[in-house]
Amino acid sequence: MSLIFQVVSGLGTFLPEDPKAAEQQRDQLRQIVAQAEDGEQSPKKIIRAIKNMIGKDPLFLRGYALAGEILGNAGEDDKASELYVKGCRATLKIIPETYQGPLDLDNADVQCFLSCHAGYVEALVAKGDYAAALEASHRQLAFDPDDQFDRRRELGELSIMTGRLDEAESILNAQLEERATAWYSLAYLALQNHDFVTAATRLRRAFVLAPYAVDFLTGRLTAPNIFWEQGPRAPEPHDDLLYVEMLGGDLWSENKTASEFIIWLSQTASALGERSAMVSLSERCFVDEISDEEAEMEFRALWASIDADSSTRLTRRVRDPREGRELYPWEMLALDQARSMEEDQDPDEEADDDED
């Protein structure tokens, strides 16, 4: 059928060049879907049939979207990504560069294009082309202001990756109400400025509101605590995991100082006590020992105690008892761990290695 791009009532949309051919193409796709649902065709044959249709019509957006979904559900993310990228690039050629959106979200082909475009952005991120991914994310949000494909999620982290730190701070601050994991990336920004007090304060708040993320980041994976789900500001385990699986995990794991800092801070009495206080509060909510209003008041008191003064005390330098020099506590912890590993190494094993 092929598609043309038009602006109708202020919305960009896709229309078939040949409506009759378009209906025939859709009937063919419906038959393929029906065969898949009835188990008459294997997934490989279904993908092959859809690819044949794409070969005849490079703008067959419904084919790209369906085949990509099937491949993704089968765990073949790379193959799905290839289709999304191909479909996205083919479609962008017919959208005038001057058109910035929005698109008609009620149009089925628009929905399929946005699905391909989201896959295109994810492919750019996976490749490490963060500048192109950031540009494409902004374009997707212009096309889809309602953000059906959740492209705002990584905007702050993409801005950090591309060195646009002021923009990242603004984006992340705007996300705090709806996405508690933004506290982690805001803490990372403070670390880049060597503002350790602000970083500690922001991270302690992150530990309270998004506690699972720190467990994923530090390798201390824990099962969801049912009591946490009862109290005020209940965490979202799924959001915490998404943060770590996406660019949040890269931020913290690929920066030595950031990694040492979060490991140290998460083990301090202050951070552990604050997390414990949140669990205790949630447990009392679970057994109805406290009203919602009282729980909110306790939470606010806990929140207020996580301040710059307490973080200043936490981040003071300490003296290395062996060498006498002053280090930050996270540096001291990392040094102690390195020394312990060296001392635990078996001298006999070293000798064997030398002989080999």
Secondary structure as UniProt FT lines:
FT   STRAND          3..8
FT   TURN            9..10
FT   STRAND          11..16
FT   HELIX           19..38
FT   HELIX           43..56
FT   TURN            58..59
FT   HELIX           61..73
FT   TURN            74..75
FT   HELIX           77..92
FT   TURN            93..94
FT   TURN            97..98
FT   TURN            105..106
FT   HELIX           108..127
FT   HELIX           130..143
FT   TURN            145..146
FT   TURN            148..149
FT   HELIX           151..154
FT   HELIX           155..161
FT   TURN            162..163
FT   HELIX           165..175
FT   TURN            176..178
FT   TURN            180..181
FT   HELIX           182..192
FT   TURN            193..194
FT   HELIX           196..209
FT   HELIX           211..217
FT   TURN            218..219
FT   HELIX           226..229
FT   TURN            232..233
FT   HELIX           237..245
FT   HELIX           247..253
FT   HELIX           256..266
FT   HELIX           269..286
FT   TURN            287..288
FT   HELIX           292..305
FT   HELIX           308..314
FT   STRAND          318..319
FT   TURN            321..323
FT   STRAND          326..327
FT   HELIX           329..344
FT   HELIX           347..355
//
